[in-house]
Amino acid sequence: MPTIDALSDRLVDYLDPQMVHQVRRAYFYAEQAHEGQWRKSGEPYVTHPLAVSSILATMHMDHQSLMAAMLHDVIEDTEVDFPGIEGQFGIAVATIVEGVSKLTHLEVETKAEAQAENFQKMVMAMAEDIRVILVKLADRLHNMRTLGAMPAHKRRRIAKETLDIYAPIAARLGVRNIQIELQELSFFSYYPMRASRIRQAVIKARGQRKDLITEIEASIQARLQQENLKGIVFGREKHLYSIYLKMKSQRKQFVDIMDVFAFRIVTETVDECYRVLGSVHNLYKPVHGRFKDYIAIPKGNGYQSLHTELFGAKDITIEVQIRTREMDAVAMQGIAEHSYYKGNGSSDIAVSSFTRARKWVQDMLEMQKRAGDSMEFIDNVKKDLFPDEVYVFTPKGRIYELPPGATSVDFAYAIHTDVGNSCISCRVNRRLVPLSEPLESGQTVEIIRTPSAKPNMAWLNFVVTGKARSSIRHFLKNQQRDESVQMGRRLLNQFLGQFGINTDQVDAVKMENLLEEASFKSVDELLQDIGVGNRMAYVVARKLKPDREQSEAKLSHKPLAIEGTEGVVIQYAKCCQPIPGDSIVGYTSSGRGFVVHRINCKNIKSMKDDPEKCIYLEWSDDLEDEFSVGLRLEVASERGIVAHLATTAAANGANILAIDLGEKEGLLYSVNMELGVKGRIHLARTIKKLRALRTVNRVVRI
């Protein structure tokens, strides 16, 4: 078990004596606060915060982070509150402690919704001070190291949560040492049998591999010395969880995975990295298409390195990573390497890693604001936590990192939300492509925009980034709300017109009483409720009518005009498929808004004169949309008849949505066609052309 004296001896290597003294003071404060509390393993509770601080000390974290780690359970488990810690240790330490304290329940909740709610708290705390997540990761790591004291079902649940959330966050922030240990410990807790089998196989294979690894390592080192290149070569074994994932994803046997040997070469400068690359390519033949330059194009977490695969001696494959000493430090410690909270100088690489981490947190905050609920938010974040990235370019050469399968719509939202919302098409390498086509690394993507464009609900079927998904849903929800409010206002005005007033002229007291009675906070909420069909405009209008007697007389008024663009709150009945030119009536459907029927539709016949349920409508003069309509044709049997019908309809400007060749009766076929037309006149012209075909006996509108 670590002791405060042993920790202090380690801290003097990189912290001032005064800072070490403050860390010790935080320890003794925590020891007194947790007096009488014990862990499930039987040790005094203070051993846990001390161990968490020790983990952060190995990362050379600043003294405030170490103090916060000592105190991270004090607010939650003792009588000490935020002002108490702030008074003793300052606002920065208190803020980190409070941020970590808010996340404590994440480990003990069993419901997915509660987990998601607490993950939202984590994002908010990270946005305030990113050191919160580093303390939390160290806290989770020590809990995983001591997980044996927990019952089996709790071990599995905590291990699954660690694999799903904490290890990916550590990877996203570049803290590779913690990521690897979290994955290994979780693997043994969640899949104990599989982990044990793989470990036994690795131990068995290690003896056969050791000499070969040493031989290759010596060969590479000798070549570097021969060419006067500085570099230290490390042979490394694959981690058990990494082996398991490769066996699972690539469907390979253990022996196939273990045939790949991994080496890391650490040099001093970027120039030497590329020279070392040339040297190892001269020593061993490179595998075609297996080279990646993460120095020129860093990963999203700031990771930089050259990756290459080589054909080594004795028919084995070698994985080689080449990077500078600074890149190696960032690769292992990620944002923990940054000086923002260490108070000393820092490399550009560490600064880049920290900046990217902050950008990721800000993107998560934006997603959190746009998400409809916590489950939607955590689902979006999980998609962003596994970045086997694709790198694409803007026409001006700026690089964007996207997950596999990302499309031009994901790219547009990665640039800016407004760019995504106004996107209509795209060019990839100067060629027009569908918005749904997945992008590949190295492509140049140009987004074509128009101010009048709007996100399409169909985009949700192919976008993969959380930001794109949350932004589209947010826009559609707002669009539905705005359209519902607008439709509700028009409907209410329609009925208030019977009493000679409109919504702006309603008595304020009556409106206030109605809002209070219906538990609405604003008039817009009432109008939205009317617009989606939950509340009858006719009933609301009667409650808001003026008190004067003559107001009871119904005044003549025009039917409500619809423009065909109210797509969210107005739907067109599939039973009668109304099109411009038809006499129409609107039926109020709860939760769906208005469903438009033709006036002679049998489904609306019994209620079309009921003002509480239906309202007479008319078409606006400025309609541009297409409307679907069904036709049934009786045609003579002839080769290519379907093509003739489709060609004739298309030549008349009708859009062919579907053609179904029905049953055959003698020499006649029954054909159902669904067309997109502008209105009754357009439909009449199309029917006339179809009837003119000699094989067509009869055409009727369904």
LINHU-V528063 format. One record per residue. RES is the residue in one small letter. NEAR is the number of other ideal C-beta (glycine too) atoms within 8 Angstrom. Layout:
# LINHU-V528063
res: <RES RES>
near: <NEAR NEAR>
This chain:
# LINHU-V528063
res: <m p t i d a l s d r l v d y l d p q m v h q v r r a y f y a e q a h e g q w r k s g e p y v t h p l a v s s i l a t m h m d h q s l m a a m l h d v i e d t e v d f p g i e g q f g i a v a t i v e g v s k l t h l e v e t k a e a q a e n f q k m v m a m a e d i r v i l v k l a d r l h n m r t l g a m p a h k r r r i a k e t l d i y a p i a a r l g v r n i q i e l q e l s f f s y y p m r a s r i r q a v i k a r g q r k d l i t e i e a s i q a r l q q e n l k g i v f g r e k h l y s i y l k m k s q r k q f v d i m d v f a f r i v t e t v d e c y r v l g s v h n l y k p v h g r f k d y i a i p k g n g y q s l h t e l f g a k d i t i e v q i r t r e m d a v a m q g i a e h s y y k g n g s s d i a v s s f t r a r k w v q d m l e m q k r a g d s m e f i d n v k k d l f p d e v y v f t p k g r i y e l p p g a t s v d f a y a i h t d v g n s c i s c r v n r r l v p l s e p l e s g q t v e i i r t p s a k p n m a w l n f v v t g k a r s s i r h f l k n q q r d e s v q m g r r l l n q f l g q f g i n t d q v d a v k m e n l l e e a s f k s v d e l l q d i g v g n r m a y v v a r k l k p d r e q s e a k l s h k p l a i e g t e g v v i q y a k c c q p i p g d s i v g y t s s g r g f v v h r i n c k n i k s m k d d p e k c i y l e w s d d l e d e f s v g l r l e v a s e r g i v a h l a t t a a a n g a n i l a i d l g e k e g l l y s v n m e l g v k g r i h l a r t i k k l r a l r t v n r v v r i>
near: <5 9 7 10 6 8 15 11 7 9 14 9 5 5 10 5 7 6 10 13 8 11 17 10 9 14 15 9 13 14 9 7 11 15 6 4 8 8 11 6 7 6 9 8 12 10 11 13 16 14 12 16 15 11 12 15 12 7 11 8 12 9 11 12 14 15 13 14 14 15 17 14 14 14 13 7 8 10 4 8 7 9 6 8 15 11 5 6 12 7 6 8 15 12 10 16 15 11 13 15 11 10 13 10 8 11 9 6 9 5 6 6 8 10 12 13 9 13 14 12 10 14 13 10 15 13 9 8 10 11 13 15 12 16 16 12 14 14 12 12 14 12 11 15 8 10 12 6 8 9 5 6 6 8 13 10 9 14 15 10 12 14 11 7 10 11 12 11 11 14 12 13 13 15 16 12 10 12 11 10 10 17 13 11 14 15 15 10 12 11 8 8 6 9 13 9 8 12 9 8 10 12 7 7 10 9 6 7 10 8 7 11 10 9 9 14 12 8 10 14 10 8 12 14 8 6 8 4 11 6 12 5 11 9 11 7 7 10 9 12 12 9 14 13 8 10 12 7 6 7 5 7 6 9 7 7 13 12 8 10 14 12 15 12 16 10 14 6 7 7 6 13 14 9 10 14 11 8 12 15 11 6 9 10 6 11 10 4 4 9 9 7 7 12 12 4 7 10 10 10 13 18 13 12 11 14 11 15 11 14 9 10 7 5 3 10 11 14 11 14 11 14 15 13 8 9 13 11 10 17 13 9 14 17 14 11 11 12 10 6 10 10 5 5 3 10 8 5 12 15 11 10 17 13 9 12 16 9 8 12 12 9 10 13 11 11 14 11 6 9 13 5 7 11 9 11 15 12 9 14 13 12 12 15 11 8 11 5 10 11 11 14 12 10 6 4 6 6 8 11 9 14 14 8 6 13 14 14 14 16 16 13 16 10 10 6 9 6 12 15 11 10 15 7 7 14 11 13 6 6 6 5 9 4 12 7 9 7 14 7 6 6 10 10 13 10 11 9 9 7 5 4 9 7 10 5 7 5 12 9 5 9 13 13 14 12 15 16 13 15 14 15 13 10 11 11 9 8 10 10 9 8 13 15 12 10 15 16 11 9 13 14 10 11 13 15 11 9 11 7 9 8 10 4 6 11 7 6 6 10 11 8 8 12 13 7 6 9 4 9 4 7 9 7 10 15 14 12 12 16 16 13 12 7 10 9 14 9 9 14 13 8 8 11 10 8 4 5 4 5 10 6 5 5 8 3 6 5 7 12 9 13 8 11 5 11 5 10 11 12 9 10 14 4 7 9 13 11 11 10 7 9 6 14 14 15 12 12 10 7 6 9 14 13 11 14 16 12 11 7 11 5 8 13 8 4 9 10 5 7 8 6 8 13 12 10 12 10 12 9 4 5 11 4 6 7 14 10 13 11 14 12 13 11 14 10 8 8 3 6 13 9 7 11 16 10 8 11 14 10 7 10 7 12 8 12 7 7 11 7 6 7 5 7 6 4 4 11 13 11 15 13 14 11 15 10 13 9 12 9 8 12 14 8 9 14 11 8 12 14 8 6 11 3 9 14 7 6 10 6 8 8>
